């Protein structure tokens, strides 16, 4: 798995979450929904601090960990080829061979991811409020 694949998979995941809030909400109970909202908030904040390709890789890893750490979310991504150990190795190797110089493309990509993260989080938050009112 190379760094581009890690970023592309994370982008696919977060776009699908943003585009399918009903599917996302259906697979989560109230407690898990609140946990996912908290994780999405943390990822959104992390995306605002991306200054380099290494930061972008760390964000992409965090997005994939969200899916890996919440078993019911895994059901939404049955074809996700996720190998945490391989990702960690790729990120470590990438960090060794590249300088953490600011790159506009990393910031741009992080901004796009942040938009999708925010959309997902807000959709979940609205769904949770509807459940509380019921």
N, C-alpha and C positions, 0 to 999 in steps of 0.2 A: 504494500500500500504506500503510495507516494503522497507528498503533501497536497498536491492538487486534488487527488481522490478524496482525501480527508475533508477538505474544504467543500468540494462538490457534494459529498454525501450529507454534510451538515446543512448546506444550503437547501438541498432537496427535502430533508427532514423538516426544517423550520418552515419552509414554504408550504408543505403539506399540512402541517399543524395550523398555520394561519388560514389556509383555504378551506379547511374542514373542521371548524370548531364544534359542530354537532357530533361528529364521530369522536372527536377528542373528549368531549364532555360525557358521551355515553359510556366510554370505557373507564371512567374514573368515578370513584365514590367521592363524597364530600371532603373527607380528610385528605385524600390523595390529590384532589383538585386544588386544595389550598397549598399543599406542598409543591405541586407543579407550578402554581402561580408564583410562589416564592422563588423557585429555581429560575423561572423565566425572568423575574425581576432582576435577579443576580446576573443572569446572562445579558440582559439588556444593559445593565450598568457596566459589565465587563466589555461589551461591544463599544461603549463610549470611550474606553481607554486604549483601544487598539492603535498602536503607532508603528507596528512592524509586521512583517510576515509571521514572525514567531508568535506575536500576540494574536494574530488571526488564527493560527493553528491551535493555540490554546483555547480560543473561543469555539472553534469547530469541534474540538475534543469535548468541551463542556456540553455542547448541544448533543453530541452522540452519547455522552454519559447519561444525560437526562433520559434518553430512551432506554438505555441499558439498565438503569437503576430503578425504573418504574415498570415492573413486569407487564402490567396491562397496556402500557404504551407500545411495548414490543409487538403486540398483536396487530397494531396499525401498520407495522413495517416488517412483514414476514420475509421480504427479500433483502433486508438490510444485511450487508456483509460487514459485520462489526467484529473487530479483533482489537480489543483494548491494548493488549501487550504489543502488538505490531504498531498501533498508532503511537504509543509511548516511545517505542524505539525510533520510529520515523521522526517524531518531533525532536527527540534528543539529538539524533544525527543532524537534522536540519539546523538546530540551534548551534551545533559545533562548527558547521561549515559556512554559516552565514552571519554577517554582522547585523545587529539589530538597528539598522538604519531605517528611518521613516520612509515608507513607500506609499505614495498616493493610492495605489491600487488596493493595498491592504485596508486603508481607511475607507475607501469607497465600498469595498466588499463588506466591511464591518457595518457600515451605515445601512446597507441593504439588509443584512442579517438582522440588525437592530429593528428595522421597520417590521419585519416578519415576526420577530420575537414579541414586539409590542402588540401587534395585531392578535397573536395567539393568546397572550396574557389577558388582554382586555376582553376577548370573546369568552374566555374561561371565567373571568371575573363576573361578567354579565350573566352567564349561565348559572353560576353559583348564587348570585343574588336572586334569580328567579326561583331557584330551589328553596332558598330561605324564606321567600314570601309565600310559597305554597303551603 
